[in-house]
Amino acid sequence: MTAIIMKELRTYFTQMTGYIFLALTVLLTGIFFVAMNVIFRSPHFHQVLNSTTILFFVMVPALTMRLFADEVKNKTDQLLYTSPLAVWQIVLGKYLAAGLLFLMAMVVTMIFPLIISNFGELPVSQIVGAYVGYILIGLMLIAIGVFISVMTENQIIAAVSTFGIIFVMFILDALAGGMPADATSSLIFIGILILIVAGIFYHSTKNIFAAGIFAIVSAGIAIALFFANNLMFDGIIGRSFRWLSIFSRFDTLTMGILNLADIVFYISFALVFIYLTVNVIEKRRWR
Amino acid sequence: MIKVKNLTKRYGQHLALDNISFTVEEGEVLGFLGPNGAGKSTTMNIMTGYIASTEGEVHIGGIDIVAEPEKAKAQIGYLPETPPLYGDMRVDEYLNFVASIKKVKSSERKQMVAYVKEAVHIEDMSKRLIKNLSKGYRQRVGMAQAMLGNPKVIIMDEPTVGLDPKQIIEMREVFRKLGKKHTLILSSHIMQEVSAVCDRVMIINKGHIMASDTPERLAAGLAQGHKMLVRVKGDKDKILSALADYSIIKEVKAIASRELGTIDFELSGDENIDIREAIFSCMSANSMPLLMMKSLDLSLEEIFLQITGQEQVAEPQTEELQATQTTGEEQVS
């Protein structure tokens, strides 16, 4: 696995992606730092981190788009998958390489709060919370990017889809307010969710009976609950959107509140996507 | 060493491999021979654990490639059809990377990389970027990669495609050396290629094993009688009467006169009986200069075409044969 990490890091820095990534992250964070902290003489660097979350739109696709697409294009995937490495080692190696590069950029941006601390008092807990949140969001989005990279052989498609998904996550909070809140639409929403989960289930196991039984049973439970306790269904769409919204959780963290539930949420989200990536590769080779 | 049992592979509706089984002994050099799209690469990809079979099992040194993939893969070195190279790495970097993913101990790595580079003669290329190497050298780097980790089995898919004749001959030497230390499986769609280095040839076509034997026996088993084409200077009737004295020559066909004052004959004897000496002594006894003598027995190439049944190539040949039969009225027994 270390071999894979080293190789990927090497590639980042031979293909310039690594330098451009580091330089752009520091440059853009620097611009926000000047605009928000220096000009207004504010020590609240966590606000800068809050604003620079838009960097994820570009940075994550740039980090992850070539991870698997390139291997398939150059046929080097044959080398990796016929080597005595397990698939999870390959996936985790690539993920950690991207994560490490991201962490490097984060470490460099720590110059800015250090500068502030020279001239005044830092709101330490908020900045630590913001950094924890920022890093966790980054690592989670990178996991999503890795997952998308393995789904396509085309780097551009990988980059655009990653961008799209991050964008949807970004506006999820805003969307939540506009969703219908009545119980019937909630039931329809749950029905769609069940179909999607059953579809994924079928896709990964190729067992139509199990997927069908799962769909029927969970739909039955949902309908039974709907008639038994109608109130429970009120506003389910908005609530689940808000639950999924990674950026609203970030706001709590920037207040300096390290909520265990939020941290678990980010880490488990990342793990799920790494698991899915491994699974997709294994399944593809079984076809 | 390798056991392949009832291997079947379907790509959607297309049946790429149809229930093939074979075994490879330790130290054997086996050649897969077949036209493009016969299923050679599919078989190799399944044996190396790159893709899964629809049905069937592969055991490498007694280990199931599906049940314990890491253990089984550790025993295989694989050179796929396209060498899996990273263009932006230098040869040394690349080989060190492959050695590390193949779990070669770091203390042995340097020595092993030097050894494989020497084996395929790429020592001078160590510091070159792979993307700047020529096709032949890339192929060799691919081979070096397959040899890393000293695997028991080395599998190479069309390793000589795109090499120039001099390189092909060099590569044959490399294969022979490899065959002494490893179980080696090569594939090719060129007959001489495999017959030159392999102990055994397996002809694959349309997902079936059509034949599996030593190159010599494949040739012997399919040779149709013993036929020679000769060109003799002299008068046709005299030659015919002279040949009539030799009972070992069963059939004589005059074909045509392609050179002034000479006649070409097709002579055949019984199967497995060498008639060359008889032809020579017949001609020298009658002082008729023998200008050419050529075997008409099937070459390995023709056997290959016959087995894989490429009608579009085989048909004109049979037509030509029939044509010579109808023109050769002067049949003497």
Contacts between the chains, C-beta under 8 A, distances in Angstrom:
chain1	res1	chain2	res2	distance
A	2	B	100	7.7
A	3	B	97	6.1
A	3	B	100	3.8
A	3	B	101	4.9
A	4	B	101	7.1
A	6	B	97	7.9
A	7	B	86	7.8
A	7	B	97	5.5
A	10	B	89	7.8
A	10	B	93	7.8
A	11	B	86	7.6
A	11	B	88	6.8
A	14	B	88	4.9
A	15	B	88	6.7
A	74	B	84	7.2
A	74	B	85	7.4
A	74	B	86	7.0
A	74	B	87	7.2
A	75	B	80	6.6
A	75	B	82	4.4
A	75	B	84	5.4
A	76	B	84	4.4
A	76	B	85	7.0
A	76	B	86	6.1
A	77	B	84	7.7
A	78	B	45	7.8
A	78	B	50	5.5
A	78	B	78	7.3
A	78	B	80	4.5
A	78	B	82	7.9
A	78	B	84	4.9
A	79	B	80	7.9
A	79	B	84	3.6
A	79	B	98	6.9
A	79	B	101	7.9
A	79	B	145	7.2
A	80	B	101	7.2
A	81	B	49	7.2
A	81	B	50	5.4
A	82	B	48	4.4
A	82	B	49	5.8
A	82	B	50	5.1
A	82	B	73	5.9
A	82	B	76	6.9
A	82	B	78	4.8
A	82	B	80	7.9
A	83	B	73	6.4
A	83	B	98	7.7
A	83	B	101	4.6
A	83	B	102	5.9
A	84	B	70	4.9
A	84	B	71	7.6
A	84	B	73	4.7
A	84	B	74	4.1
A	84	B	101	7.6
A	84	B	102	6.3
A	84	B	103	5.9
A	85	B	70	7.4
A	85	B	101	5.5
A	86	B	69	7.5
A	86	B	70	5.8
A	285	B	50	7.2
A	285	B	51	5.5
A	285	B	52	5.4
A	286	B	52	4.6
A	287	B	52	7.6
